């Protein structure tokens, strides 16, 4: 322990890296561990759906119709006699993929745009950020709907549309951090050593905003999943015969009074993933905060 003017500062374990300390902080929270486990299990079973789903997602049995949960159908069947458990697993593939890919698109655009604006500074920064302010004033969900209506309602277009309306906040975060870092001592030292602008940009500035990018990305995934569910609920998302959790909830809501399990189970899986992603994001934010001490 090091003591400076009666202030005791805990010293990190010898040889411990920043990421090792962050991992220790993150998994010191039981709730974060539980949510990480829940999220991992749901993602794993959805990825393995072709091998573990008991039925095909489009296998129809009109004679069976809508039946409540049973041994043969753990979550029951829908009005067309399709196994709801299988459809939830396959629907989870699409919902989670939309969340992850849409977030990656938003992070790539937002990080590059914000970093360029912050590094350039001056009039370039002013013009670029005024464009961001203009886009902020527009109802972004309506922009997604317009893109889907005028171009196509394919899954690929859904990925791109949701990603392209999520990058604005990331751009502001990265721009602010780059503005504070570009005149830091280590950047000045690299510049005096002859490092050119691309090297400063990719080797010194971007790695130092990685923590914020990871945390914001984790918190963006559930936002994109929820937006996809809303669009699918409106009939603008995933098209039949494929389904996402949003389309399953939409279909179940139409007959909720007669067959409540059709809306309960997809809603439960969607809520579990959103809840877990948010808790994992909060845990990452706390773990990567350098002001927190190692316990």
N, C-alpha and C positions, 0 to 999 in steps of 0.2 A: 504494500500500500504506500502511495506517495502522498505526503502531507505538505500543503502550501498554505501558510498563514491560517492554520487551524482548520483548513478545508480538506477533507479526506476524499481523495479521488480514487475509485477502484481501477486497477490496472487490468487490461484484458489479458487472457491467458497467452503465454509465450507461443509465438508462431501461429496464432489464430488469424485467419484472413478476415477481411471485411464481410465476405459472403458467409463464412463459417459463423461469425458472430451474429449476423442477421438471421441465419437459419436457427440458431439457438434461441434468439429472442422470439422468433415467430412461433416455434413449436413449444415454447414455454406456456402458451395459452391453450388450455384444454379445448375451448370452443373452436379455436382455429384448427386444431388437430382433428376434431370430430367433423367439422365442415369440409376439411380437405379430404378426409376418408370418404364421406358421403359423396362428394363431387367426383372423386376418383372412381368409386364403384359405379355410379350412374353413367359416367363417360365410358367406362370399360364395357359395361353390359350393352350399351348402345352401339359401340364399335363392333362388338362381337355378335350383334343381332343376327347376321346370316347363319351363324353356327349354333346359337342358343335359343333363338325364337322358336317356339313350338309350331308355329304356322306361318305361312306366307302372309305378308301384310295386305295382299289383295285377294286372298282366298275367300270366296263368297259361299255362304250356305243359307239360301233364302228360307229353307224349311226350318232352320234353327232360329233365325231372327235374333232379336235382342234378348239375351238371357243374363241374369245376374251372375256374379262371380261364383265359380265352382272349381272342383278339382281339375276338370278338363280345360277350363278357361279361367285363369286366376283373377283376371280383371273383368270377366264377362265378355259379352260380344255386342257388337253394334246392331243397328237395324237391318243390316245386310248379312248378319251372321259372321262377320269377320272378327277374329280374335283381337281383343283390345290390347292385351299385353304385348303381342307382337307388333301391333301398329304403334304403340307407345315407344317401343324400342327403335323401330325404323324412323318414327317421327322425331325421336331424340337425336338421331344422326343428323337430320337436316337442321333442326333448331340449333344444336351446338355448333355445327359447321358454319351456319350463317353468323352466329355470334363471334366465332374465332376469326373467320376470314374477313368479315366486315370490320372487325377491330384492327386486324393487320393492315387492311387498306387505309383505314383512318390514321393509324400510327405512322405509316410510311409517308403519307401526304402531309400530315400535321407536323411531324418531326422535321422533315426537309424544309417545309415552308417556313416554320417558325425559326429554325436555325439559320436559314439564309437571311431572313428579315433581321434577326438580332445581330448577325455578324456584319451585314452590310451597313446597318444603321442609317442615320440621316434621312434623306428624302425617300430613298428606296424603302426603308423600314416604315416610314410614314404612309406611303402609298399602299404597301402590302397590308398593313394592319387596318387601314381604312376599308379595304376590300373585305377583310374579315368582319369588320363591324357591319358592313352592308349585308353580308350573308347572314349574320346573326339576327338582323331585323326581319328576315324572311321566315315564314313558318316552314321549318325544314321537313316536317312530315308530309306536308302538301307537295314539296319538291320531290320526295320519294314517290308519292302517288302519281305525280305527273310523269316522272321518268318511266314508271312501270306501265302506265297507260299508253304513252306515246311510242315507247320502244318495244318492250316485251315484258311478259310476266314470268320469264324463265328464272331458274334458281341463280344462274350466273349474274343476271341483271339485278336480282335482289341483293346479292353479295356486294356488287359495285355501288348500287344506289344507297344502301345503308351505310357503307363505308365512307362515301363521299360527303355525307352530311354530319359525320361524327368527328371530323378532324379539326374543327375550329378551336375548341378548347385546348387540344393538345398543342396546336400551333402557338397559342398565347403562352402556355406554360413553358414550352421550349424557348420561345423568343425571350421571355423574361430571364430565364436562367443563362442563356447565351450572352445577353447584355451584361449580366453581372460577372460572367466568367472571362469574357474576351480581354479584359484588362487586368486579369489576375496575374500574380507574379510568375506562376509556372507557364502561362501562355506567353508572357513577355519574354521569359527566358528562352522558350522554344523559338520565338520569332527572332531574337538576337542570334540564336544558333544557326539561323539560316533556313528554318522550316518554312515552306511556302504555305499559301492560304489553304490549298486542299489538305495538306498534312495537318495544319492546325485545326481545320474543320473536323476531319474524320478521326484523328488520333488523340486530340486533346479536348475538344469541346463536346462532341457527341457522346463519348464514353462517360463524361461527367454529368450528363443529364439522363443517363440510363435508368437510374433509380426511379425518377419521376415517371419515365415512360412505362416501366414495368408496372408500377402501382396503378397508374391511370388506365393502362391497358386491361388490367385485371378487373377494374371497376367498369370498364366500357363494355366488356363481353355481356354481362347481364342486361345492360341497357339495349344493346342491339338485339338480343334474344327476345326481349319484351316487345320491342318495336316490330320485329318479324311476326310475333304472335298476334299483335294488334292488326297488322296488315293482312295476315292470313284470316283473322276473324272477320275482316271486311271483305274477304274473297279476292284480295289482290296479291296474296303471297303464293305459297306453294299450291300448285294445281293438281287435281285428281289425275291418276289414282294415287300419287304420292301424297304424303301427309306430313305435317309438322305438329308439334304440340298445339300451336295456334289453331290449325284447321280442325284438330280433334276436339278442342274446347268449343270451337264454333259449331261443329256438328252436334256435340253433346248438349250445348245450350238450347238448341231448337227442340229437344225432347227431354229436357231436364226434369220436368214434372213426372214423366212416365218412367224414365230410365236414368236416375241420378248418377249411377256409376260411370256413365259415358262422359260426364264432365268432371267428376270427382278425381279419377285417377290421372288423366292428363294434367289437370290443374295441380295435383299434388306433386307430380314429377317436375313440372315447370317451376313451382314455388320452391321446391327443394334445391334445384340448381341455382335459381336466382339468389336465394338466401345464402347458399354456400359460397357462391362467387363473391358476394358482398363481404362476407366475413373473412374470406381468404384475402381479399383486397385490403380490408382494414388491418389484418395481421401483417401483410407485407408493408403497408405504410408505416406501421409502428416499428417493424423490424429494421427497416431501412432508414429510420430517423437517427442521424448521428448524435442527436442530443440525448438519446436514451442511454442509460448505463447498463452494462452487462451485469446480470444478477448471478 
